[in-house]
Amino acid sequence: MRYTYYTLLLVLGSWLAGSCQKSQKEPSDSTATNSTATTDTVMTQTPITTTGSIVKLDDRLDKIIKPGATIEVLAKGFTWSEGPLWLPQDNKLLFCDIPPNKIYQWTEESGLELYLSPSGYTSTQPRGGEVGSNGLILDKEGRLVLCQHGDRRMARMDAPLRAPKPTFVILADNYEGKKLNSPNDAVYKSNGDLYFTDPPYGLEKNIDDPAKELPYQGVYRVTPDGTVQLLTKELSRPNGIAFSPDEKTLYVANSDPERAIWMVYDVQPDGNIADGRVFFDATEMLKKEPGNPDGLKINKEGILFATGPGGVLIFSPEGKHLGTIKTGQATANCAFTPDESTLYITAHMYLMRVKLK
């Protein structure tokens, strides 16, 4: 996801609790005991706090989020938190802090700990920009796959999840011999095809970086044999990406303030996409609330949880805006637990969660 905050804050707090949301203000009303948060350099203690609000626009939201649910801050102090991924075998959440080039893990028992560094840029040559990993997913074998901004590639960690090491296998790093921009978010189809977006946010000078080789920002598919196929180049800033439960529909966020939209495509039997159309246009909303369309997830009922203006927007499969988990600041991404009882949210300097129904 893209972020514009370079505050270089690396103070991290962690906690245990039940609901998540965020705001640019320091969360208030503490509701739980302190818990130690450990990183590679910092140890702090911070109570669980609640923040923000959940705004209902349609009664159907009551079947998705329990009325009265709160949003809890689990950790804070990041530069730009992204890519949340729940590991069910360990009851653990992984997520990225992109500028510092790190992945953290969070558990109820141990709070916050460093998981992997470096995560997205492995060269020894110093450079600026958004160098770390972004979207994180698991492949069919349960291995960690990363969108690596700094290395400009899709890669798989060549180490077990429980013994992480910064060694990687390249899955895709070019299209027709031209280096990718900076893969941002990704999703696997059940047949093993990998779909990913490739905006310019990981390039040091963004769209104007002289190292940019492709003249567009694409959405791609990688087949299990390693073939890279361009699906569309029509979006100016393709970002979050997800399939409908039946995999017949592909949703892609466009994080361009001039065209802040979510697109929807029909997935063809051969894996291509067709009939692209606007699912929801948030361009006007962005003038009042912070946060471009960014990461998104879809539950088993086809409900979209899409980060965008104001926080996490919740949509019916038909595109009806049912409500918003209001964070009050730019929100990057979200992730479910397998039973979809909890939604974890990354936004600016925070890690949060909200209990679902």
SULDAVEN-V853184 format. One record per backbone hydrogen bond with DSSP energy under -1.0 kcal/mol. CO is the residue of the C=O (numbers start at 1). NH is the residue of the N-H. E is the energy in kcal/mol with one decimal. If there is no record, write none. Layout:
co=[CO/CO]
nh=[NH/NH]
e=[E/E]
This chain:
co=[19/28/29/37/42/44/48/49/53/55/58/59/60/61/61/64/66/71/72/75/80/82/85/87/87/92/93/94/95/96/97/98/98/102/103/103/104/105/106/107/111/112/113/116/120/129/131/132/135/137/139/143/144/145/146/147/148/153/154/154/155/156/157/160/165/167/169/172/173/175/178/184/185/187/189/193/194/195/196/197/200/203/205/206/209/218/219/219/220/221/222/223/227/229/232/237/240/242/244/248/249/250/251/252/253/254/256/259/260/261/262/262/263/264/265/266/268/272/274/277/280/282/284/285/285/290/295/297/299/303/304/305/306/307/308/310/310/311/312/313/314/314/315/316/320/322/322/323/324/324/325/326/332/333/335/337/341/342/343/344/345/346/346/347/348/349/350/351/351/352/353/354]
nh=[72/50/50/44/39/37/31/73/326/324/61/62/63/64/65/357/69/51/353/351/98/96/94/90/92/87/106/85/104/82/102/101/132/97/115/116/95/113/93/111/107/38/105/103/151/131/150/149/147/145/142/139/157/137/155/134/153/148/171/172/146/169/159/163/167/158/156/154/180/178/175/135/197/195/192/189/222/187/220/184/203/206/208/209/212/198/231/232/196/229/194/226/223/221/219/255/253/251/247/267/244/265/242/263/239/256/259/261/282/254/279/280/252/277/250/274/271/268/266/264/262/286/287/288/289/310/307/305/302/299/315/297/313/294/311/327/328/308/325/306/322/323/304/319/316/57/58/314/55/326/312/53/295/346/344/340/356/337/354/335/352/332/333/350/81/78/347/74/75/345/72/343]
e=[-2.1/-1.1/-1.0/-1.4/-2.3/-2.1/-2.0/-2.9/-2.6/-2.1/-2.2/-1.6/-1.2/-1.7/-2.9/-3.1/-2.1/-1.9/-1.7/-2.6/-2.0/-2.9/-3.1/-1.3/-1.7/-3.7/-2.3/-2.5/-3.1/-2.3/-1.8/-1.7/-1.2/-2.6/-2.9/-2.0/-2.0/-2.3/-2.6/-1.9/-1.8/-2.8/-2.9/-2.5/-2.4/-1.4/-2.1/-1.6/-2.2/-3.2/-2.2/-2.0/-2.6/-2.3/-2.2/-2.8/-1.7/-2.6/-3.0/-1.7/-3.1/-2.9/-1.4/-1.3/-2.1/-3.2/-2.7/-3.0/-1.8/-1.8/-2.7/-2.1/-2.2/-2.8/-2.3/-2.9/-3.0/-2.4/-3.0/-2.2/-1.9/-1.8/-1.7/-1.8/-1.8/-1.9/-3.2/-1.3/-2.1/-3.0/-2.8/-2.7/-2.2/-2.4/-2.1/-2.6/-2.6/-3.1/-2.1/-2.7/-2.3/-2.4/-1.9/-3.3/-2.7/-1.2/-1.7/-1.4/-3.2/-2.8/-3.4/-1.3/-2.2/-2.1/-2.4/-2.2/-2.3/-3.2/-3.0/-2.6/-2.2/-2.0/-1.2/-2.0/-2.0/-3.0/-2.6/-3.1/-2.1/-2.2/-2.3/-2.1/-3.1/-2.5/-1.9/-2.6/-1.7/-2.8/-2.9/-3.1/-2.7/-1.1/-2.2/-2.2/-2.3/-2.7/-1.5/-2.9/-2.8/-1.1/-2.1/-1.4/-2.7/-2.2/-3.2/-2.3/-2.8/-1.4/-2.2/-2.0/-2.9/-1.9/-1.6/-3.0/-2.8/-1.6/-2.0/-2.9/-1.6/-2.7/-2.3/-2.7]
